Amino acid sequence: MQAYDGLEQSFKDDRTREIWKLDKIKDPKEWPFHIGSFEYLNTTFALHAMYVERDFVKARGYFYTTARLSEYMLKRPGGGQIETSVPRIGYALFSDNKDIIARFCRMKTSSSETWIGNIYIHTIQSMLLGDAEQLHHWMSRYEQRFTKKKEMTYMGCLEVLKGIDINDISLVEAGVNNLIKTHKRRPAIETVDPYFSIFAATMAKLAWVKGLEVKVDNPLVPMELLPVRPLDNYADAYDFLKED
């Protein structure tokens, strides 16, 4: 448990922030300054459920809320674009909610064929939609991007995609392990990265969704999160989501 002491404190602090921010957004003038942070708060709650409580039903629920918050923000000016916030499609996958995954698959993205975030989103969307032509198109663009050393840290994503495409579980596992190995060399998500590898977990989850039950032996990707186990019930945690 000692390794997760920092996460325990973050959870307590973010619960307090959540209460404070829910009060602040009652004022329309304060709304724009606080609404975006709920997404990050619920990421902390999901991590706490996985690593401290070891409750993956609860974790899936928090990831659902995080994905709903992402969806909410993406619809609004200043809420970002899916290709500039690539972890968001992972949150949808971790929730095991087929409806929100389907909506993320339909989200419009940039037409840029050189932007790595855009390529990443397009390949996952194409894989989930079963669109082989688009998948191969965007995978070829992926390969063309690996000319810069900093982008080689994403090579594992392409290995996973290729492995799923040809039904080669050993290639998928090699890709996931590559993403784990290069985890610290990618731009950090400060509140998440000490515990959880978003890219490795997303690609491993994608493999499970597509029927390849990869095995991962590293706490950065908890095995309990990978099986596809939809919850009996999904509920919007905040009133403003229910109105969306």
Secondary structure, DSSP 8 states (H G I E B T S, - for coil): -GGGHHHHHHHHHHHHHHHHHHHHTTSTTTHHHHTTHHHHHHHHHHHHIIIII--HHHHHHHHHHHHHHHHHHHTSTTS--GGGSTHHHHHHHHHT-HHHHHHHHH------SS-HHHHHHHHHHHHHHT-HHHHHHHHHHHHHHTTSGGGGGGHHHHHHHHHHHTT-HHHHHHHHHHHHHTGGGS---TTTTTT--HHHHHHHHHHHHTT------STTS-GGGSS----S----SSHHHHT-
